[in-house]
Amino acid sequence: MKTPVTFSTSDATSTAPLIVRDRNGEYFSAQPEDILQAARALLERKLHGQVFLDRPETVQDYLRTRIGHLDHEVFGVVHLDAQHRMIKAEEMFRGSLSQTSVYPREVVKDCLLSNSAAVILYHNHPSGSPEPSRADEALTQQLKAALSLVDVRVLDHIVVTNTTTMSFAQRGLI
Protein backbone atom coordinates (compact mmCIF):
# COMPACT_ATOMS: atom_id res chain seq x y z
CA MET A 1 0.00 0.00 0.00
CA LYS A 2 1.32 3.42 -0.89
CA THR A 3 1.94 6.03 1.79
CA PRO A 4 -0.62 8.86 2.14
CA VAL A 5 0.34 12.19 0.68
CA THR A 6 0.99 14.84 3.32
CA PHE A 7 0.10 18.39 2.46
CA SER A 8 0.25 21.60 4.38
CA THR A 9 -2.61 23.98 4.91
CA SER A 10 -2.36 27.48 6.29
CA ASP A 11 -3.04 26.40 9.85
CA ALA A 12 -2.08 22.73 10.14
CA THR A 13 -0.60 19.71 8.45
CA SER A 14 -3.03 17.06 7.26
CA THR A 15 -2.28 13.42 6.57
CA ALA A 16 -5.51 12.70 4.70
CA PRO A 17 -4.53 10.62 1.69
CA LEU A 18 -5.26 11.78 -1.82
CA ILE A 19 -6.93 8.88 -3.58
CA VAL A 20 -6.73 8.19 -7.33
CA ARG A 21 -8.19 5.47 -9.51
CA ASP A 22 -5.98 3.50 -11.89
CA ARG A 23 -7.00 2.19 -15.33
CA ASN A 24 -8.39 -1.01 -13.79
CA GLY A 25 -10.72 0.91 -11.48
CA GLU A 26 -8.62 0.20 -8.38
CA TYR A 27 -8.16 3.02 -5.88
CA PHE A 28 -4.86 3.79 -4.16
CA SER A 29 -3.19 6.58 -2.21
CA ALA A 30 -1.42 8.86 -4.64
CA GLN A 31 2.13 10.08 -4.38
CA PRO A 32 2.86 13.67 -5.50
CA GLU A 33 4.50 12.41 -8.72
CA ASP A 34 1.38 10.31 -9.51
CA ILE A 35 -0.74 13.44 -9.28
CA LEU A 36 1.61 15.52 -11.42
CA GLN A 37 1.83 12.77 -14.05
CA ALA A 38 -1.97 12.47 -14.17
CA ALA A 39 -2.31 16.25 -14.47
CA ARG A 40 0.17 16.35 -17.36
CA ALA A 41 -1.65 13.54 -19.18
CA LEU A 42 -5.02 15.24 -18.65
CA LEU A 43 -3.70 18.56 -19.94
CA GLU A 44 -2.16 16.86 -22.99
CA ARG A 45 -5.47 15.13 -23.83
CA LYS A 46 -7.37 18.37 -23.32
CA LEU A 47 -5.07 20.34 -25.64
CA HIS A 48 -4.72 17.72 -28.40
CA GLY A 49 -6.63 18.94 -31.45
CA GLN A 50 -7.40 22.30 -29.85
CA VAL A 51 -6.37 25.71 -31.14
CA PHE A 52 -3.11 26.10 -29.28
CA LEU A 53 -2.42 29.78 -29.76
CA ASP A 54 -5.59 31.32 -28.39
CA ARG A 55 -3.58 32.66 -25.44
CA PRO A 56 0.22 32.63 -25.14
CA GLU A 57 -0.18 31.86 -21.43
CA THR A 58 -1.86 28.54 -22.30
CA VAL A 59 1.18 27.39 -24.24
CA GLN A 60 3.59 28.62 -21.59
CA ASP A 61 1.67 26.99 -18.70
CA TYR A 62 1.45 23.73 -20.61
CA LEU A 63 5.19 23.67 -21.30
CA ARG A 64 6.07 24.65 -17.74
CA THR A 65 4.07 21.71 -16.38
CA ARG A 66 5.56 19.42 -19.02
CA ILE A 67 9.30 20.17 -18.59
CA GLY A 68 9.82 22.91 -16.02
CA HIS A 69 10.59 20.42 -13.25
CA LEU A 70 13.35 18.55 -15.11
CA ASP A 71 16.96 18.66 -13.86
CA HIS A 72 18.41 18.20 -17.36
CA GLU A 73 17.84 20.09 -20.59
CA VAL A 74 15.42 18.88 -23.22
CA PHE A 75 14.51 20.38 -26.57
CA GLY A 76 11.10 19.75 -28.03
CA VAL A 77 8.60 20.73 -30.67
CA VAL A 78 4.86 21.37 -30.52
CA HIS A 79 3.53 20.38 -33.94
CA LEU A 80 0.54 22.35 -35.22
CA ASP A 81 -1.74 21.93 -38.21
CA ALA A 82 -2.74 24.74 -40.60
CA GLN A 83 -5.39 26.00 -38.14
CA HIS A 84 -2.81 25.96 -35.31
CA ARG A 85 -4.40 22.98 -33.57
CA MET A 86 -1.96 20.76 -31.72
CA ILE A 87 -0.99 17.58 -33.56
CA LYS A 88 1.48 16.48 -30.90
CA ALA A 89 4.17 17.72 -28.59
CA GLU A 90 7.35 15.80 -28.11
CA GLU A 91 10.77 16.09 -26.59
CA MET A 92 13.22 15.38 -29.38
CA PHE A 93 16.61 15.79 -27.71
CA ARG A 94 17.87 15.28 -24.18
CA GLY A 95 20.99 16.92 -22.83
CA SER A 96 22.90 17.58 -19.66
CA LEU A 97 22.37 20.16 -16.94
CA SER A 98 23.44 23.04 -19.15
CA GLN A 99 23.21 22.06 -22.83
CA THR A 100 21.45 19.95 -25.43
CA SER A 101 22.60 19.06 -28.94
CA VAL A 102 19.86 19.78 -31.48
CA TYR A 103 20.01 18.44 -35.03
CA PRO A 104 18.01 20.60 -37.50
CA ARG A 105 17.79 17.73 -39.99
CA GLU A 106 15.92 15.62 -37.43
CA VAL A 107 13.55 18.48 -36.60
CA VAL A 108 12.73 18.98 -40.30
CA LYS A 109 12.26 15.24 -40.76
CA ASP A 110 9.91 15.02 -37.77
CA CYS A 111 7.88 18.00 -39.02
CA LEU A 112 7.42 16.36 -42.40
CA LEU A 113 6.43 13.03 -40.85
CA SER A 114 3.94 14.82 -38.56
CA ASN A 115 2.54 16.88 -41.45
CA SER A 116 3.12 20.06 -39.46
CA ALA A 117 2.17 23.44 -40.90
CA ALA A 118 3.68 25.33 -37.97
CA VAL A 119 5.67 24.61 -34.83
CA ILE A 120 6.49 26.03 -31.44
CA LEU A 121 10.00 25.17 -30.34
CA TYR A 122 10.78 24.82 -26.66
CA HIS A 123 13.54 23.89 -24.28
CA ASN A 124 14.14 24.22 -20.58
CA HIS A 125 16.83 25.86 -18.47
CA PRO A 126 17.26 23.85 -15.25
CA SER A 127 19.39 26.72 -13.92
CA GLY A 128 16.19 28.71 -13.36
CA SER A 129 17.09 31.62 -15.65
CA PRO A 130 14.77 31.96 -18.66
CA GLU A 131 17.15 34.26 -20.52
CA PRO A 132 18.14 32.83 -23.91
CA SER A 133 21.80 32.40 -24.74
CA ARG A 134 23.38 33.50 -28.03
CA ALA A 135 23.42 29.81 -28.97
CA ASP A 136 19.65 29.62 -28.33
CA GLU A 137 19.08 32.61 -30.60
CA ALA A 138 21.34 31.20 -33.34
CA LEU A 139 19.64 27.80 -33.17
CA THR A 140 16.22 29.42 -33.46
CA GLN A 141 17.25 31.28 -36.61
CA GLN A 142 18.85 28.14 -38.08
CA LEU A 143 15.71 26.07 -37.46
CA LYS A 144 13.47 28.84 -38.78
CA ALA A 145 15.48 28.94 -42.02
CA ALA A 146 15.58 25.15 -42.41
CA LEU A 147 11.86 24.73 -41.73
CA SER A 148 10.89 27.55 -44.07
CA LEU A 149 12.36 25.49 -46.92
CA VAL A 150 9.62 22.91 -46.35
CA ASP A 151 6.85 25.46 -45.65
CA VAL A 152 6.73 25.00 -41.88
CA ARG A 153 6.43 28.23 -39.89
CA VAL A 154 8.22 28.69 -36.57
CA LEU A 155 5.70 30.61 -34.47
CA ASP A 156 7.68 30.77 -31.24
CA HIS A 157 10.57 29.36 -29.23
CA ILE A 158 9.84 29.21 -25.52
CA VAL A 159 12.48 28.87 -22.81
CA VAL A 160 11.01 27.16 -19.76
CA THR A 161 12.04 27.12 -16.09
CA ASN A 162 10.24 25.72 -13.09
CA THR A 163 8.60 29.06 -12.32
CA THR A 164 8.59 31.12 -15.51
CA THR A 165 8.94 31.14 -19.29
CA MET A 166 10.41 33.42 -21.94
CA SER A 167 8.84 33.71 -25.39
CA PHE A 168 11.00 34.63 -28.37
CA ALA A 169 7.87 35.88 -30.18
CA GLN A 170 6.82 38.15 -27.31
CA ARG A 171 10.32 39.61 -27.22
CA GLY A 172 10.39 40.16 -31.00
CA LEU A 173 13.20 37.65 -31.55
CA ILE A 174 11.34 35.56 -34.17
Solvent accessible surface area in square Angstrom, and as a share of the most:
residue,aa,sasa,rsa
1,M,221,0.99
2,K,90,0.38
3,T,93,0.54
4,P,62,0.39
5,V,13,0.08
6,T,80,0.46
7,F,79,0.33
8,S,92,0.59
9,T,63,0.37
10,S,124,0.80
11,D,127,0.66
12,A,59,0.46
13,T,90,0.52
14,S,35,0.23
15,T,96,0.56
16,A,54,0.42
17,P,61,0.39
18,L,73,0.36
19,I,94,0.47
20,V,43,0.25
21,R,155,0.57
22,D,52,0.27
23,R,246,0.90
24,N,130,0.66
25,G,37,0.36
26,E,111,0.50
27,Y,144,0.55
28,F,58,0.24
29,S,3,0.02
30,A,0,0.00
31,Q,61,0.27
32,P,76,0.48
33,E,96,0.43
34,D,39,0.20
35,I,57,0.29
36,L,88,0.44
37,Q,116,0.51
38,A,58,0.45
39,A,53,0.41
40,R,47,0.17
41,A,43,0.33
42,L,108,0.54
43,L,50,0.25
44,E,49,0.22
45,R,161,0.59
46,K,140,0.59
47,L,15,0.08
48,H,105,0.47
49,G,33,0.32
50,Q,96,0.43
51,V,79,0.45
52,F,0,0.00
53,L,60,0.30
54,D,99,0.52
55,R,131,0.48
56,P,64,0.40
57,E,81,0.36
58,T,30,0.18
59,V,4,0.02
60,Q,21,0.10
61,D,59,0.31
62,Y,4,0.02
63,L,0,0.00
64,R,68,0.25
65,T,65,0.38
66,R,47,0.17
67,I,1,0.00
68,G,7,0.07
69,H,86,0.38
70,L,42,0.21
71,D,109,0.57
72,H,26,0.11
73,E,15,0.07
74,V,6,0.04
75,F,2,0.01
76,G,0,0.00
77,V,0,0.00
78,V,0,0.00
79,H,0,0.00
80,L,0,0.00
81,D,29,0.15
82,A,74,0.57
83,Q,110,0.49
84,H,49,0.22
85,R,97,0.35
86,M,3,0.01
87,I,49,0.25
88,K,67,0.29
89,A,9,0.07
90,E,50,0.22
91,E,69,0.31
92,M,46,0.21
93,F,27,0.11
94,R,175,0.64
95,G,23,0.22
96,S,59,0.38
97,L,119,0.59
98,S,89,0.57
99,Q,129,0.57
100,T,28,0.16
101,S,72,0.47
102,V,25,0.14
103,Y,126,0.48
104,P,30,0.19
105,R,177,0.64
106,E,64,0.29
107,V,0,0.00
108,V,27,0.15
109,K,98,0.42
110,D,22,0.11
111,C,0,0.00
112,L,102,0.51
113,L,139,0.69
114,S,17,0.11
115,N,127,0.65
116,S,11,0.07
117,A,35,0.27
118,A,1,0.01
119,V,0,0.00
120,I,1,0.01
121,L,0,0.00
122,Y,0,0.00
123,H,9,0.04
124,N,2,0.01
125,H,24,0.11
126,P,37,0.23
127,S,98,0.63
128,G,42,0.41
129,S,53,0.34
130,P,28,0.18
131,E,89,0.40
132,P,22,0.14
133,S,53,0.34
134,R,203,0.74
135,A,72,0.56
136,D,19,0.10
137,E,54,0.24
138,A,63,0.49
139,L,33,0.16
140,T,0,0.00
141,Q,88,0.39
142,Q,103,0.46
143,L,0,0.00
144,K,72,0.31
145,A,60,0.47
146,A,25,0.19
147,L,0,0.00
148,S,66,0.42
149,L,152,0.76
150,V,50,0.29
151,D,125,0.65
152,V,5,0.03
153,R,151,0.55
154,V,11,0.06
155,L,27,0.13
156,D,16,0.08
157,H,0,0.00
158,I,2,0.01
159,V,0,0.00
160,V,0,0.00
161,T,2,0.01
162,N,101,0.52
163,T,110,0.64
164,T,50,0.29
165,T,24,0.14
166,M,9,0.04
167,S,4,0.02
168,F,1,0.00
169,A,47,0.36
170,Q,112,0.50
171,R,123,0.45
172,G,61,0.59
173,L,61,0.30
174,I,57,0.29
